[in-house]
Amino acid sequence: MNVRSTRGINRLRLLAAVALSLLPMQALLAQQTPAPSTETIKTAATHTPTEQQVIDLSKTKWEWMADKKVDTLATLFDDRAMFTHMGGTWGKTQELATIKSGGIWYKKATIHAVDVRVLGDTAIVLEDMDLEAAVGSRTVTNAFMVTEVYTKQAGDWRLAQLTFSRLLRPVKAAAGGNQR
């Protein structure tokens, strides 16, 4: 054997040794990776009057969205509001146009749990829900954690942000829950 082929073989042996030494680490890391969380929020037994006001407004908003009441929603949505869906993020004008045209028809929101945090003039609402929606010509039901951010302006709550985060859990809507 010449010097060149001996060096090549030694390099291959070194690479193989490094690769083999990493295999136990890979298995160890795989064992330590936690399974996806199945926990969700829980609805508190009682709420302050302000928290209940925001929860009620959020539930009513889902009814307005199902009924395509874009004029009412236009008053609720802040002019700078953002809406984050699975397919993109857009502002108030696009969201209202999408609702009005039926591009997305929020047919039925089944809320399984709701949590609200009021921080001064800001309220953050989390809703664990199954949402039945017609997207184009297809009706689908997805499990979502919806995050809504409201700000109090001139005494009224206005929606500033709405984000849909798809959950890995199966849809529960058929098993019951609070409608809209």
C-alpha positions in Angstrom: 0.0 0.0 0.0 1.2 3.5 -0.7 1.1 6.4 1.7 -1.9 8.0 0.1 -4.2 5.0 0.4 -3.0 4.4 4.0 -4.0 8.0 4.9 -7.4 7.6 3.2 -8.1 4.4 5.1 -7.1 6.1 8.4 -9.4 9.0 7.7 -12.3 6.6 7.0 -11.5 4.8 10.2 -11.5 8.1 12.1 -14.9 9.2 10.6 -16.4 5.8 11.3 -15.2 5.9 14.9 -16.7 9.5 15.4 -20.0 8.4 13.8 -20.2 5.3 16.0 -19.4 7.3 19.1 -22.3 9.6 18.4 -24.9 6.9 18.1 -25.3 6.3 21.8 -25.7 10.1 22.3 -28.4 10.2 19.6 -30.3 7.4 21.3 -29.9 9.2 24.7 -31.2 12.5 23.2 -34.1 10.8 21.5 -35.1 9.3 24.9 -35.0 12.7 26.6 -37.2 14.4 24.0 -40.6 14.9 25.6 -43.8 13.8 23.9 -46.0 16.7 22.6 -48.0 18.2 25.4 -51.7 17.2 25.6 -52.4 19.7 28.3 -54.6 22.7 27.5 -56.0 25.6 29.4 -58.8 25.2 31.9 -61.8 27.5 32.4 -61.7 29.1 35.8 -64.7 28.6 38.1 -65.2 32.3 38.6 -64.2 35.5 36.7 -64.0 39.1 37.6 -66.7 41.3 36.0 -64.1 42.6 33.5 -62.9 39.1 32.6 -66.5 37.9 32.1 -67.2 41.0 29.9 -64.3 40.1 27.6 -65.2 36.4 27.5 -68.8 37.3 26.6 -67.5 39.7 23.9 -65.3 37.0 22.4 -68.2 34.5 22.3 -70.4 37.1 20.7 -67.7 37.8 18.1 -67.8 34.1 17.0 -71.6 34.5 16.5 -71.0 37.7 14.4 -68.4 35.9 12.4 -70.7 32.9 11.8 -73.5 35.3 10.7 -71.0 37.3 8.6 -72.0 40.6 10.3 -69.1 42.5 8.8 -70.4 45.9 9.8 -70.6 44.9 13.5 -67.2 43.3 13.2 -65.7 46.4 11.6 -66.6 48.3 14.8 -65.1 45.6 17.0 -61.8 45.2 15.0 -59.2 47.9 15.6 -58.1 49.5 12.3 -54.6 48.1 12.9 -55.7 44.6 13.9 -53.9 41.6 12.5 -55.3 38.2 11.9 -53.0 35.2 11.7 -54.4 32.1 10.1 -52.8 28.8 9.0 -52.4 30.3 5.5 -51.1 33.8 6.3 -51.4 37.0 8.2 -53.4 40.0 7.1 -55.2 43.1 8.4 -58.7 44.2 9.2 -59.7 45.1 5.6 -58.7 41.7 4.3 -60.3 39.8 7.2 -63.6 41.6 6.7 -63.4 41.0 2.9 -62.7 37.3 3.5 -65.7 37.0 5.9 -68.0 38.9 3.6 -67.1 37.0 0.5 -67.3 33.6 2.2 -63.6 32.9 1.5 -63.6 31.7 5.1 -67.0 31.1 6.7 -66.7 30.6 10.5 -69.7 28.3 10.8 -69.5 27.1 14.4 -67.0 27.5 17.2 -67.2 24.9 19.9 -65.2 26.3 22.9 -63.9 23.7 25.3 -62.0 26.0 27.6 -61.3 29.7 27.9 -58.8 31.7 29.9 -58.5 35.5 30.1 -55.9 37.7 31.5 -56.6 41.4 31.9 -53.6 43.6 32.2 -54.7 47.2 32.6 -56.3 48.2 29.3 -55.3 45.0 27.5 -57.0 41.6 27.7 -55.6 38.4 26.4 -58.1 35.6 25.7 -57.0 32.0 25.0 -59.7 29.6 23.7 -59.3 25.8 23.2 -61.8 25.2 20.5 -62.9 23.2 17.6 -63.8 25.4 14.7 -66.0 24.3 11.8 -65.3 26.5 8.9 -66.0 26.5 5.2 -62.9 27.4 3.3 -63.8 27.9 -0.3 -66.1 25.0 -1.1 -64.8 22.6 1.6 -66.1 22.4 5.2 -63.4 21.4 7.7 -63.2 21.2 11.5 -59.9 21.9 13.2 -58.8 21.9 16.8 -57.3 25.3 17.6 -55.9 27.4 20.4 -57.1 30.8 19.5 -55.3 33.8 21.0 -57.2 37.1 21.0 -55.8 40.4 22.2 -58.2 43.2 23.1 -57.4 46.8 24.0 -59.8 49.1 25.8 -60.3 52.3 23.8 -62.7 55.1 24.9 -64.4 52.6 27.2 -64.9 49.9 24.6 -62.9 46.7 24.0 -61.5 46.4 20.5 -59.9 43.4 18.9 -56.2 44.0 18.1 -54.9 40.5 17.3 -56.5 37.1 16.5 -54.2 34.1 16.0 -55.2 30.5 15.2 -52.7 27.9 16.4 -53.6 24.4 15.2 -53.6 21.8 18.0 -52.3 18.2 17.6 -55.2 16.9 19.7 -58.2 15.3 17.9 -61.3 17.3 17.3 -63.7 17.0 20.3 -66.7 18.9 18.9 -68.8 15.7 18.5 -68.3 15.0 22.2 -70.0 18.2 23.2 -68.8 21.6 24.5 -70.0 25.1 24.5 -71.3 26.3 21.1 -70.1 29.6 19.8 
